[in-house]
Amino acid sequence: MKTMLRHALFVSALAAAPLAWAQATDHSHHAASTAQAAPSSEMAEGEVRKIDPDTGKVTLKHGPIKSLDMPPMTMVFNADKALLAPLKVGDKVRFKVVHEGSKYVVTSIQPSH
């Protein structure tokens, strides 16, 4: 009888182990990856240095872009050609940008006043 009781306790302990492990496992990395994928509402500030409407590229001298952990610099961004149409070289702008694969894409851009 004692052997059966010990066996039953052992089996029930084994059955509960995966549940206890799953509850104790740190899943914080799941929330972090979701947060990184969420688009930012932060507007960066910059100045238009060059526009290439044929290729959909714009060169911006910009301040820090916190959402991308990017310091101030001058760089080329991809953008929808329609977004670039109203811009002129020298315009001060506010813009939003996302990192898609190996490209940085301007999703919104407007002159700052």
N, CA, C and O atoms as a GROMACS GRO file, in nm:
protein
  452
    1MET      N    1   0.081  -0.119   0.000
    1MET     CA    2   0.000   0.000   0.000
    1MET      C    3   0.086   0.126   0.000
    1MET      O    4   0.058   0.221  -0.072
    2LYS      N    5   0.195   0.125   0.084
    2LYS     CA    6   0.283   0.240   0.089
    2LYS      C    7   0.348   0.266  -0.048
    2LYS      O    8   0.365   0.381  -0.089
    3THR      N    9   0.383   0.160  -0.117
    3THR     CA   10   0.447   0.173  -0.248
    3THR      C   11   0.351   0.237  -0.347
    3THR      O   12   0.393   0.322  -0.426
    4MET      N   13   0.225   0.199  -0.345
    4MET     CA   14   0.125   0.258  -0.434
    4MET      C   15   0.104   0.405  -0.403
    4MET      O   16   0.091   0.487  -0.494
    5LEU      N   17   0.102   0.439  -0.274
    5LEU     CA   18   0.083   0.577  -0.233
    5LEU      C   19   0.203   0.662  -0.278
    5LEU      O   20   0.184   0.773  -0.330
    6ARG      N   21   0.324   0.611  -0.259
    6ARG     CA   22   0.443   0.684  -0.304
    6ARG      C   23   0.442   0.701  -0.455
    6ARG      O   24   0.478   0.807  -0.507
    7HIS      N   25   0.402   0.597  -0.526
    7HIS     CA   26   0.395   0.602  -0.671
    7HIS      C   27   0.293   0.708  -0.715
    7HIS      O   28   0.320   0.785  -0.807
    8ALA      N   29   0.178   0.713  -0.653
    8ALA     CA   30   0.074   0.810  -0.687
    8ALA      C   31   0.122   0.953  -0.661
    8ALA      O   32   0.097   1.042  -0.741
    9LEU      N   33   0.191   0.974  -0.548
    9LEU     CA   34   0.244   1.107  -0.517
    9LEU      C   35   0.351   1.148  -0.620
    9LEU      O   36   0.355   1.263  -0.663
   10PHE      N   37   0.436   1.053  -0.657
   10PHE     CA   38   0.541   1.080  -0.753
   10PHE      C   39   0.481   1.119  -0.889
   10PHE      O   40   0.526   1.216  -0.952
   11VAL      N   41   0.382   1.044  -0.934
   11VAL     CA   42   0.317   1.071  -1.063
   11VAL      C   43   0.248   1.207  -1.060
   11VAL      O   44   0.256   1.282  -1.157
   12SER      N   45   0.179   1.241  -0.951
   12SER     CA   46   0.111   1.370  -0.944
   12SER      C   47   0.212   1.485  -0.940
   12SER      O   48   0.186   1.592  -0.994
   13ALA      N   49   0.326   1.464  -0.876
   13ALA     CA   50   0.431   1.568  -0.873
   13ALA      C   51   0.488   1.590  -1.013
   13ALA      O   52   0.513   1.704  -1.052
   14LEU      N   53   0.508   1.481  -1.088
   14LEU     CA   54   0.557   1.493  -1.225
   14LEU      C   55   0.456   1.566  -1.314
   14LEU      O   56   0.494   1.645  -1.400
   15ALA      N   57   0.330   1.540  -1.293
   15ALA     CA   58   0.226   1.603  -1.374
   15ALA      C   59   0.219   1.753  -1.347
   15ALA      O   60   0.189   1.830  -1.439
   16ALA      N   61   0.245   1.796  -1.224
   16ALA     CA   62   0.236   1.938  -1.188
   16ALA      C   63   0.362   2.015  -1.226
   16ALA      O   64   0.356   2.138  -1.236
   17ALA      N   65   0.474   1.950  -1.246
   17ALA     CA   66   0.601   2.018  -1.272
   17ALA      C   67   0.598   2.109  -1.394
   17ALA      O   68   0.642   2.223  -1.384
   18PRO      N   69   0.548   2.064  -1.510
   18PRO     CA   70   0.547   2.154  -1.627
   18PRO      C   71   0.463   2.280  -1.604
   18PRO      O   72   0.500   2.388  -1.651
   19LEU      N   73   0.353   2.268  -1.533
   19LEU     CA   74   0.269   2.384  -1.504
   19LEU      C   75   0.344   2.484  -1.417
   19LEU      O   76   0.341   2.604  -1.444
   20ALA      N   77   0.411   2.436  -1.315
   20ALA     CA   78   0.488   2.525  -1.227
   20ALA      C   79   0.602   2.590  -1.305
   20ALA      O   80   0.630   2.708  -1.285
   21TRP      N   81   0.668   2.516  -1.393
   21TRP     CA   82   0.778   2.571  -1.471
   21TRP      C   83   0.727   2.680  -1.566
   21TRP      O   84   0.790   2.784  -1.580
   22ALA      N   85   0.615   2.656  -1.630
   22ALA     CA   86   0.559   2.754  -1.724
   22ALA      C   87   0.522   2.884  -1.654
   22ALA      O   88   0.540   2.992  -1.709
   23GLN      N   89   0.470   2.874  -1.533
   23GLN     CA   90   0.433   2.994  -1.458
   23GLN      C   91   0.557   3.070  -1.413
   23GLN      O   92   0.553   3.193  -1.403
   24ALA      N   93   0.664   3.001  -1.385
   24ALA     CA   94   0.786   3.065  -1.334
   24ALA      C   95   0.875   3.117  -1.446
   24ALA      O   96   0.965   3.198  -1.418
   25THR      N   97   0.854   3.075  -1.569
   25THR     CA   98   0.940   3.117  -1.679
   25THR      C   99   0.918   3.264  -1.710
   25THR      O  100   0.805   3.312  -1.711
   26ASP      N  101   1.028   3.336  -1.734
   26ASP     CA  102   1.023   3.478  -1.766
   26ASP      C  103   0.981   3.497  -1.911
   26ASP      O  104   1.049   3.450  -2.003
   27HIS      N  105   0.870   3.564  -1.932
   27HIS     CA  106   0.820   3.588  -2.067
   27HIS      C  107   0.831   3.736  -2.103
   27HIS      O  108   0.764   3.782  -2.196
   28SER      N  109   0.913   3.811  -2.032
   28SER     CA  110   0.923   3.955  -2.056
   28SER      C  111   0.971   3.987  -2.198
   28SER      O  112   0.938   4.093  -2.251
   29HIS      N  113   1.049   3.897  -2.259
   29HIS     CA  114   1.098   3.924  -2.394
   29HIS      C  115   0.984   3.928  -2.496
   29HIS      O  116   0.998   3.992  -2.600
   30HIS      N  117   0.872   3.861  -2.467
   30HIS     CA  118   0.759   3.867  -2.559
   30HIS      C  119   0.702   4.007  -2.564
   30HIS      O  120   0.673   4.058  -2.672
   31ALA      N  121   0.686   4.070  -2.451
   31ALA     CA  122   0.634   4.206  -2.445
   31ALA      C  123   0.732   4.303  -2.512
   31ALA      O  124   0.689   4.397  -2.578
   32ALA      N  125   0.860   4.281  -2.494
   32ALA     CA  126   0.960   4.370  -2.552
   32ALA      C  127   0.955   4.367  -2.705
   32ALA      O  128   0.963   4.471  -2.769
   33SER      N  129   0.942   4.248  -2.763
   33SER     CA  130   0.939   4.242  -2.908
   33SER      C  131   0.813   4.306  -2.964
   33SER      O  132   0.816   4.364  -3.072
   34THR      N  133   0.703   4.296  -2.893
   34THR     CA  134   0.579   4.362  -2.936
   34THR      C  135   0.595   4.512  -2.927
   34THR      O  136   0.552   4.584  -3.017
   35ALA      N  137   0.656   4.560  -2.820
   35ALA     CA  138   0.673   4.704  -2.803
   35ALA      C  139   0.764   4.760  -2.911
   35ALA      O  140   0.741   4.872  -2.958
   36GLN      N  141   0.867   4.687  -2.953
   36GLN     CA  142   0.957   4.737  -3.055
   36GLN      C  143   0.888   4.744  -3.190
   36GLN      O  144   0.922   4.829  -3.272
   37ALA      N  145   0.794   4.658  -3.215
   37ALA     CA  146   0.728   4.657  -3.344
   37ALA      C  147   0.621   4.765  -3.354
   37ALA      O  148   0.580   4.801  -3.464
   38ALA      N  149   0.576   4.817  -3.240
   38ALA     CA  150   0.472   4.918  -3.242
   38ALA      C  151   0.525   5.047  -3.302
   38ALA      O  152   0.635   5.091  -3.269
   39PRO      N  153   0.447   5.109  -3.391
   39PRO     CA  154   0.493   5.235  -3.449
   39PRO      C  155   0.498   5.346  -3.345
   39PRO      O  156   0.419   5.349  -3.252
   40SER      N  157   0.592   5.435  -3.363
   40SER     CA  158   0.608   5.546  -3.270
   40SER      C  159   0.533   5.668  -3.321
   40SER      O  160   0.524   5.690  -3.442
   41SER      N  161   0.480   5.747  -3.229
   41SER     CA  162   0.412   5.870  -3.268
   41SER      C  163   0.508   5.988  -3.260
   41SER      O  164   0.467   6.102  -3.282
   42GLU      N  165   0.635   5.962  -3.230
   42GLU     CA  166   0.735   6.068  -3.218
   42GLU      C  167   0.764   6.130  -3.355
   42GLU      O  168   0.785   6.060  -3.454
   43MET      N  169   0.766   6.260  -3.357
   43MET     CA  170   0.804   6.333  -3.479
   43MET      C  171   0.947   6.380  -3.461
   43MET      O  172   0.980   6.445  -3.362
   44ALA      N  173   1.031   6.349  -3.557
   44ALA     CA  174   1.169   6.398  -3.557
   44ALA      C  175   1.173   6.528  -3.637
   44ALA      O  176   1.084   6.555  -3.718
   45GLU      N  177   1.275   6.606  -3.613
   45GLU     CA  178   1.291   6.732  -3.685
   45GLU      C  179   1.412   6.724  -3.775
   45GLU      O  180   1.512   6.660  -3.742
   46GLY      N  181   1.403   6.789  -3.890
   46GLY     CA  182   1.514   6.787  -3.982
   46GLY      C  183   1.504   6.894  -4.088
   46GLY      O  184   1.416   6.980  -4.085
   47GLU      N  185   1.599   6.887  -4.181
   47GLU     CA  186   1.603   6.980  -4.293
   47GLU      C  187   1.626   6.900  -4.420
   47GLU      O  188   1.712   6.812  -4.424
   48VAL      N  189   1.549   6.931  -4.524
   48VAL     CA  190   1.563   6.862  -4.652
   48VAL      C  191   1.691   6.909  -4.719
   48VAL      O  192   1.711   7.029  -4.741
   49ARG      N  193   1.779   6.815  -4.752
   49ARG     CA  194   1.905   6.846  -4.818
   49ARG      C  195   1.902   6.808  -4.967
   49ARG      O  196   1.966   6.873  -5.049
   50LYS      N  197   1.828   6.702  -5.000
   50LYS     CA  198   1.820   6.656  -5.138
   50LYS      C  199   1.693   6.575  -5.155
   50LYS      O  200   1.649   6.506  -5.063
   51ILE      N  201   1.633   6.584  -5.273
   51ILE     CA  202   1.512   6.507  -5.304
   51ILE      C  203   1.534   6.438  -5.438
   51ILE      O  204   1.578   6.501  -5.535
   52ASP      N  205   1.505   6.309  -5.444
   52ASP     CA  206   1.510   6.234  -5.569
   52ASP      C  207   1.373   6.171  -5.590
   52ASP      O  208   1.350   6.056  -5.551
   53PRO      N  209   1.281   6.247  -5.652
   53PRO     CA  210   1.144   6.196  -5.666
   53PRO      C  211   1.133   6.072  -5.754
   53PRO      O  212   1.039   5.994  -5.739
   54ASP      N  213   1.229   6.053  -5.847
   54ASP     CA  214   1.224   5.936  -5.935
   54ASP      C  215   1.246   5.806  -5.859
   54ASP      O  216   1.186   5.704  -5.892
   55THR      N  217   1.334   5.809  -5.756
   55THR     CA  218   1.363   5.687  -5.680
   55THR      C  219   1.291   5.682  -5.546
   55THR      O  220   1.297   5.582  -5.475
   56GLY      N  221   1.221   5.792  -5.511
   56GLY     CA  222   1.152   5.796  -5.382
   56GLY      C  223   1.249   5.804  -5.265
   56GLY      O  224   1.233   5.736  -5.164
   57LYS      N  225   1.351   5.889  -5.280
   57LYS     CA  226   1.451   5.905  -5.172
   57LYS      C  227   1.463   6.053  -5.136
   57LYS      O  228   1.453   6.141  -5.222
   58VAL      N  229   1.485   6.076  -5.007
   58VAL     CA  230   1.504   6.211  -4.958
   58VAL      C  231   1.621   6.210  -4.859
   58VAL      O  232   1.629   6.123  -4.772
   59THR      N  233   1.709   6.307  -4.873
   59THR     CA  234   1.821   6.321  -4.780
   59THR      C  235   1.783   6.426  -4.678
   59THR      O  236   1.749   6.539  -4.712
   60LEU      N  237   1.788   6.387  -4.551
   60LEU     CA  238   1.751   6.476  -4.442
   60LEU      C  239   1.866   6.490  -4.344
   60LEU      O  240   1.930   6.392  -4.306
   61LYS      N  241   1.893   6.613  -4.304
   61LYS     CA  242   1.982   6.638  -4.191
   61LYS      C  243   1.888   6.647  -4.073
   61LYS      O  244   1.805   6.738  -4.065
   62HIS      N  245   1.901   6.552  -3.979
   62HIS     CA  246   1.801   6.542  -3.873
   62HIS      C  247   1.863   6.542  -3.735
   62HIS      O  248   1.982   6.513  -3.716
   63GLY      N  249   1.779   6.574  -3.639
   63GLY     CA  250   1.816   6.564  -3.499
   63GLY      C  251   1.802   6.419  -3.454
   63GLY      O  252   1.782   6.331  -3.537
   64PRO      N  253   1.812   6.395  -3.323
   64PRO     CA  254   1.800   6.257  -3.273
   64PRO      C  255   1.661   6.199  -3.302
   64PRO      O  256   1.560   6.270  -3.296
   65ILE      N  257   1.658   6.070  -3.335
   65ILE     CA  258   1.532   5.998  -3.353
   65ILE      C  259   1.526   5.896  -3.241
   65ILE      O  260   1.582   5.787  -3.252
   66LYS      N  261   1.457   5.932  -3.134
   66LYS     CA  262   1.456   5.850  -3.012
   66LYS      C  263   1.399   5.711  -3.036
   66LYS      O  264   1.451   5.613  -2.982
   67SER      N  265   1.292   5.701  -3.116
   67SER     CA  266   1.227   5.571  -3.136
   67SER      C  267   1.320   5.470  -3.204
   67SER      O  268   1.300   5.350  -3.191
   68LEU      N  269   1.420   5.519  -3.276
   68LEU     CA  270   1.515   5.431  -3.344
   68LEU      C  271   1.652   5.433  -3.276
   68LEU      O  272   1.746   5.369  -3.324
   69ASP      N  273   1.662   5.506  -3.166
   69ASP     CA  274   1.788   5.520  -3.094
   69ASP      C  275   1.898   5.568  -3.190
   69ASP      O  276   2.009   5.515  -3.192
   70MET      N  277   1.862   5.670  -3.271
   70MET     CA  278   1.952   5.720  -3.374
   70MET      C  279   1.999   5.862  -3.338
   70MET      O  280   1.917   5.948  -3.307
   71PRO      N  281   2.129   5.885  -3.341
   71PRO     CA  282   2.180   6.019  -3.312
   71PRO      C  283   2.158   6.115  -3.430
   71PRO      O  284   2.120   6.071  -3.539
   72PRO      N  285   2.181   6.244  -3.410
   72PRO     CA  286   2.169   6.339  -3.521
   72PRO      C  287   2.269   6.304  -3.632
   72PRO      O  288   2.383   6.265  -3.605
   73MET      N  289   2.226   6.319  -3.756
   73MET     CA  290   2.312   6.293  -3.872
   73MET      C  291   2.240   6.335  -3.999
   73MET      O  292   2.125   6.377  -3.995
   74THR      N  293   2.308   6.322  -4.110
   74THR     CA  294   2.248   6.343  -4.241
   74THR      C  295   2.245   6.208  -4.311
   74THR      O  296   2.348   6.140  -4.321
   75MET      N  297   2.127   6.169  -4.358
   75MET     CA  298   2.117   6.038  -4.423
   75MET      C  299   2.003   6.036  -4.524
   75MET      O  300   1.916   6.123  -4.526
   76VAL      N  301   2.006   5.934  -4.607
   76VAL     CA  302   1.904   5.913  -4.711
   76VAL      C  303   1.795   5.822  -4.656
   76VAL      O  304   1.823   5.717  -4.598
   77PHE      N  305   1.671   5.864  -4.677
   77PHE     CA  306   1.554   5.784  -4.638
   77PHE      C  307   1.474   5.750  -4.762
   77PHE      O  308   1.477   5.824  -4.861
   78ASN      N  309   1.403   5.639  -4.756
   78ASN     CA  310   1.306   5.605  -4.859
   78ASN      C  311   1.173   5.669  -4.820
   78ASN      O  312   1.144   5.687  -4.702
   79ALA      N  313   1.093   5.702  -4.921
   79ALA     CA  314   0.962   5.762  -4.894
   79ALA      C  315   0.872   5.743  -5.015
   79ALA      O  316   0.919   5.730  -5.128
   80ASP      N  317   0.743   5.743  -4.989
   80ASP     CA  318   0.646   5.739  -5.098
   80ASP      C  319   0.664   5.867  -5.180
   80ASP      O  320   0.677   5.976  -5.124
   81LYS      N  321   0.663   5.854  -5.310
   81LYS     CA  322   0.686   5.969  -5.398
   81LYS      C  323   0.585   6.081  -5.374
   81LYS      O  324   0.618   6.199  -5.389
   82ALA      N  325   0.463   6.046  -5.338
   82ALA     CA  326   0.360   6.148  -5.312
   82ALA      C  327   0.396   6.233  -5.190
   82ALA      O  328   0.362   6.351  -5.185
   83LEU      N  329   0.463   6.173  -5.092
   83LEU     CA  330   0.505   6.249  -4.974
   83LEU      C  331   0.612   6.352  -5.009
   83LEU      O  332   0.621   6.457  -4.946
   84LEU      N  333   0.693   6.323  -5.110
   84LEU     CA  334   0.804   6.410  -5.146
   84LEU      C  335   0.763   6.526  -5.236
   84LEU      O  336   0.833   6.628  -5.242
   85ALA      N  337   0.651   6.513  -5.306
   85ALA     CA  338   0.609   6.611  -5.406
   85ALA      C  339   0.605   6.755  -5.354
   85ALA      O  340   0.653   6.845  -5.423
   86PRO      N  341   0.550   6.782  -5.236
   86PRO     CA  342   0.542   6.922  -5.192
   86PRO      C  343   0.670   6.978  -5.129
   86PRO      O  344   0.674   7.096  -5.095
   87LEU      N  345   0.774   6.897  -5.114
   87LEU     CA  346   0.896   6.940  -5.046
   87LEU      C  347   0.993   7.012  -5.138
   87LEU      O  348   0.995   6.990  -5.259
   88LYS      N  349   1.073   7.101  -5.078
   88LYS     CA  350   1.180   7.170  -5.149
   88LYS      C  351   1.308   7.157  -5.066
   88LYS      O  352   1.302   7.146  -4.944
   89VAL      N  353   1.422   7.158  -5.132
   89VAL     CA  354   1.550   7.157  -5.062
   89VAL      C  355   1.556   7.281  -4.973
   89VAL      O  356   1.523   7.392  -5.016
   90GLY      N  357   1.597   7.261  -4.850
   90GLY     CA  358   1.605   7.370  -4.753
   90GLY      C  359   1.486   7.377  -4.659
   90GLY      O  360   1.493   7.446  -4.557
   91ASP      N  361   1.376   7.305  -4.691
   91ASP     CA  362   1.259   7.304  -4.602
   91ASP      C  363   1.295   7.246  -4.466
   91ASP      O  364   1.362   7.143  -4.458
   92LYS      N  365   1.251   7.311  -4.360
   92LYS     CA  366   1.257   7.254  -4.225
   92LYS      C  367   1.133   7.167  -4.213
   92LYS      O  368   1.022   7.210  -4.245
   93VAL      N  369   1.151   7.043  -4.166
   93VAL     CA  370   1.040   6.948  -4.162
   93VAL      C  371   1.033   6.874  -4.029
   93VAL      O  372   1.130   6.868  -3.953
   94ARG      N  373   0.916   6.820  -4.003
   94ARG     CA  374   0.894   6.723  -3.895
   94ARG      C  375   0.851   6.596  -3.966
   94ARG      O  376   0.772   6.600  -4.060
   95PHE      N  377   0.903   6.482  -3.920
   95PHE     CA  378   0.873   6.358  -3.992
   95PHE      C  379   0.872   6.238  -3.897
   95PHE      O  380   0.926   6.243  -3.787
   96LYS      N  381   0.808   6.133  -3.944
   96LYS     CA  382   0.808   6.003  -3.876
   96LYS      C  383   0.880   5.906  -3.967
   96LYS      O  384   0.868   5.912  -4.090
   97VAL      N  385   0.956   5.815  -3.906
   97VAL     CA  386   1.031   5.717  -3.984
   97VAL      C  387   1.026   5.583  -3.913
   97VAL      O  388   1.025   5.576  -3.790
   98VAL      N  389   1.024   5.475  -3.992
   98VAL     CA  390   1.027   5.339  -3.938
   98VAL      C  391   1.142   5.264  -4.003
   98VAL      O  392   1.188   5.299  -4.112
   99HIS      N  393   1.188   5.161  -3.934
   99HIS     CA  394   1.295   5.075  -3.986
   99HIS      C  395   1.229   4.950  -4.040
   99HIS      O  396   1.172   4.871  -3.964
  100GLU      N  397   1.237   4.930  -4.170
  100GLU     CA  398   1.177   4.813  -4.236
  100GLU      C  399   1.288   4.734  -4.305
  100GLU      O  400   1.340   4.776  -4.409
  101GLY      N  401   1.323   4.622  -4.247
  101GLY     CA  402   1.432   4.541  -4.304
  101GLY      C  403   1.562   4.618  -4.296
  101GLY      O  404   1.608   4.651  -4.187
  102SER      N  405   1.622   4.647  -4.411
  102SER     CA  406   1.747   4.722  -4.414
  102SER      C  407   1.725   4.868  -4.451
  102SER      O  408   1.822   4.942  -4.472
  103LYS      N  409   1.599   4.912  -4.461
  103LYS     CA  410   1.569   5.048  -4.504
  103LYS      C  411   1.503   5.128  -4.393
  103LYS      O  412   1.433   5.074  -4.308
  104TYR      N  413   1.527   5.259  -4.397
  104TYR     CA  414   1.456   5.353  -4.311
  104TYR      C  415   1.356   5.426  -4.401
  104TYR      O  416   1.394   5.487  -4.501
  105VAL      N  417   1.228   5.418  -4.365
  105VAL     CA  418   1.122   5.469  -4.450
  105VAL      C  419   1.046   5.580  -4.378
  105VAL      O  420   0.996   5.562  -4.268
  106VAL      N  421   1.038   5.697  -4.444
  106VAL     CA  422   0.960   5.808  -4.392
  106VAL      C  423   0.813   5.775  -4.419
  106VAL      O  424   0.774   5.749  -4.532
  107THR      N  425   0.733   5.777  -4.312
  107THR     CA  426   0.591   5.745  -4.325
  107THR      C  427   0.504   5.869  -4.321
  107THR      O  428   0.387   5.866  -4.360
  108SER      N  429   0.561   5.979  -4.274
  108SER     CA  430   0.489   6.106  -4.266
  108SER      C  431   0.593   6.216  -4.264
  108SER      O  432   0.695   6.205  -4.197
  109ILE      N  433   0.567   6.325  -4.339
  109ILE     CA  434   0.660   6.439  -4.339
  109ILE      C  435   0.580   6.565  -4.367
  109ILE      O  436   0.494   6.568  -4.455
  110GLN      N  437   0.609   6.670  -4.290
  110GLN     CA  438   0.538   6.796  -4.307
  110GLN      C  439   0.632   6.912  -4.274
  110GLN      O  440   0.717   6.901  -4.186
  111PRO      N  441   0.613   7.024  -4.344
  111PRO     CA  442   0.695   7.140  -4.311
  111PRO      C  443   0.668   7.185  -4.168
  111PRO      O  444   0.554   7.181  -4.122
  112SER      N  445   0.773   7.228  -4.098
  112SER     CA  446   0.754   7.280  -3.962
  112SER      C  447   0.752   7.432  -3.974
  112SER      O  448   0.826   7.490  -4.053
  113HIS      N  449   0.669   7.494  -3.895
  113HIS     CA  450   0.654   7.640  -3.905
  113HIS      C  451   0.709   7.706  -3.783
  113HIS      O  452   0.706   7.828  -3.772
   0.00000   0.00000   0.00000
